[in-house]
Amino acid sequence: MNDSRPEIVVINSQSLQDEVNSKLPSQRGFGSELMATNVITPIIDLTEATGGGAVATDLLRAVSFGSQTAFNIDSTTTVIANTVGFFRIFGVVNVFTSSSTSFASFSLTDGVSIKTILKFQSGLAIPSYDFVVFLGAGESISGVSSDANYIIDGSVRQIADGSGTIVHPNGYPV
């Protein structure tokens, strides 16, 4: 029969004790020795790092004065973003005809091929759009207006870099 009993071992290290005292000043006076145990002890980490950061995801998509780049695309193709990272793109498409040949769209390219990711065509509605796109190295996103009957108005803001590190709105934190 295997006799398993918890063990508690005293750690005699002044340098470790000094480090604990410097990083956890509230623990001073609660014992003079560090101890280790072979018992598995669950730990609940309540630090900001485990909570996903101090700012809610919706707030990180916020519009801010210095972070936005507005665009107006009329009868042309315009590159909206072409650096690595995550971008929020939003706005409206102004439609002036129900012609089936006029359109507005958003497309991704890697420099070799083009993929249309969103297209507006036919009808007199004024559709809105709001999406997030990731661009890898050498990729870009463009808005395309086939003619003056479909005009794309919008704004773009980088919300994270290529590693997923959040790009806070300009001016945050105050």
N, C-alpha and C positions, 0 to 999 in steps of 0.2 A: 504494500500500500504506500502510495506517495504522500508524504506528510507535507502539505504546503501551508506555510505560515507566513504572515506578513513580517517583513523585516524593516527596521528603521535603522539607518546608518548615519552617524554624525560625520559631517564633512568639515574637516579642520583646514580652512583656507581663508586667511585674512584678506587676500585680494578679492576673492569672490564675495565675502561678507561686505567689504568696502563698496564693491560695485552694486550690490543689492541695496545697501544703505543710500548710495548716491542716486540710484534710479527709482527707488521706492522709499522716499523719506518717511512715509506714514508707517512703515514697518519697523522703524527704530524703536527699540524698547520692548518688542514682542518676543524676545528670545535672543540669546547671544550666539547661538550656533545654527548653521545651516544643516538640514537633514534631508536625506533621500529615502525613498521607500520603494519596495517592489510591488506595491499595490497600485493598480490602474485607477487613477483619479480623474474623473471627467472635469474638463475646464470649460467654462462658458466665456467666450471672448466678447466683451462688450465694447471694444474699441471701434472707432469710426471705420477702420479698414474693413471690418467684417460686415458693416452695414451698407457698403456700396458707396460710401462717400457722404459728404455733408449736404449735397444738393440733389434733390429728386430729379429723376431722368427728364420729366417734362420741363422742369425749370432750365435744364441744360440746353434745351431746344429753343430757348427764349430769343426773341429779337432784341438786339441792342444797337445803340447808335453807331459805335465804331466797328461792329463785327459784320454788318450786313453789306452785301453788294447787290444793288437793284439792277434789273435788266429789262429792256424792252426790245422785243424781236419782231420785226416787221419786214416781211418779204425777203428773208435771208436765213442763213444758218449762223448761229453765234455760239462759241464755246462759253459755257457757263462756269465750269471748273475743270482744272487739268493737273492738280497736284494730288499726291497720295493722301488718302484719308476718307473720312465719312462727312457727307454734306447734306444739310437739310435744304430742300428746294421747294418753294411754295409760291403761289400766286393765282392768277386767273388767265383764261384765254378769252379774248374778246372776239366774238364771231359776228361777222357782218353779212353772211350769205348762207344759204342752205345748199350751195353747190356741192356736188359729190366729188369735184376735183380739187377743191381747196382743203387744206388741212394744217394742223399744228401738231408737232410731235417732239418728243425727247429721245435722244439716241446716245448710246455708248459706243465708243470706238477704242480699239487698242492700237490704232495706227494702220491696221491691215484690213479689218472687217468692221462693219457697222451693225449694231443691233438696236432696233427701235424698241423702247421700253414702255412708251405711253404715247397714244395717238388720239387726237380729237379730229373728227370729220363728220360732216353732214349735220345740219340742225342749226337753230338760231339761239340755243342756250348759251349762257356764259359759264362754262365749267371752271371749277377751281381745282387745284391740285396741291398736294402737300406730301412729299415723300423724302426718304433718306436713301442716299446712294453711297456705295463704297467704290472708290477709284484706286486701282493698283498702279504700279509703276508703268508709265507710258500710256495710261488710259485717260480719257476725257469724256465729259458729258456735254452735249450741245442741245440747244433748242432750235427747232426748224419751223419757220413760217413760210408756207408755200407762196403766199401772196398777201396783199393788203387786206384780204377778207378774214384772215386769222392772225391776230396779233397777240403775242405772248408777253404778259407783264408779270414780273415776279421778283423774287429775292433769293439769295443764296447765302448760307453761312456754314463754315466748317465747324462741325460739332465734336470731332475726334480726329486724331492723327492716324497714320497707318497702323500703329500699334494698338489702337483703341484707347489711347490716353485722351481724356476729355479735354477739349479746347473750350475753356469757359468763355461766356460772353464778355466782351470788352468792358472793363470797369469792375468786374467781379474778382475777388471780393472788394467791397468798398473800404 
